[in-house]
Structures are given as C-alpha cells and as structure tokens.
Amino acid sequence: MENCIFCKIVAGEIPSPRLYEDDKMIVIRDIEPKAKLHYLCIPKTHFALLTEMDEARAEIVKHCFQTIPTLQETLGLQDGYRVIINQGENGGQTVPHLHIHLLGGEKLGDF
C-alpha cells in the first residue's frame, strides 16, 4: 500500500530501528508506548484485518506467533508480556496494517 506507514517502514522509506527482522516480519519499538517495553511485530505483507486472511497470510501470522516467543530474552520480555491485535477503528487499530503489540517490562494491570 503506497500510503501505509508500516509498509513504508518495512520498505525502508521511513527509518525505524529494527530489533528483529526476517523474510516475513520485523519488530520495532512503538513510538507511543503503553508499557515500559512496547514493541510492534509487523508482517511484511500488507493486510489490515484478520478477516482478510487467506492461507498465505495465515502462514505469516503463524510465523509471527512462532517467532515472538524466541525473542523474549532479546526484547527483555522473559518475565512475561501481553500480546494484542487491534482490529478496526472501534478496536483501537490506528494503522490499517495488521500488527501485533507486545507489552511488558513491568507488571501490567487488568484491562
């Protein structure tokens, strides 16, 4: 998507330090953190909603969820973390590119 901020970050058009990258995803820090540690896991393939998943996109999401636990220590999340996927405007999704929030580094309250 030409106007998608996450697609521009993935393409390197907008600089953002990558804490992790492979052929399917990147992990960056959230610029508006909601916890001491707040990261975004962003698939390199653009799609906004889980309802847009097909087999290929489901494999990308699966890869993200299989990779995230391997990054716990690297990201400082070994004491636990919260995983959030916001969906749509009413769900709090501000960028229409599916992404996974990882929050931790402190005891998180109930929501």
Secondary structure, DSSP 8 states (H G I E B T S, - for coil): -TT-HHHHHHHTSS----SEE-SSEEEEE-SS-SSSEEEEEEESS----GGG--HHHHHHHHHHHHHGGGGHHHHT-TT-EEEE---SGGGT--SSS--EEEEESS-----
